[in-house]
Amino acid sequence: MKIFALAAVALAAFSPAAFAMGNGLTSSQAYEIRVLVPTADLSNLTDSQVLLLADAIHHGDGSDAGRMIRSILN
């Protein structure tokens, strides 16, 4: 039973690491955004911006996605 409790505590301790960005974006989404717009400031994003950015990287293509990201962040 102790092993189960220790595993649960360890899992709870490391769970926030999956959302290390702290702004609602996953690390892979943040990476994709930075590939398209290297100077993108992804700090202090609103929930609305997070949703729009996720949509832009998944439904945009190349330069169009980059333009959409820039317009969302400005």
Secondary structure, 3 states (H helix, E strand, C coil): CHHHHHHHHHHHHHHHHHHCCCCCCCHHHHHHHHHHCCCCCCCCCCHHHHHHHHHHHHHCCHHHHHHHHHHHHC
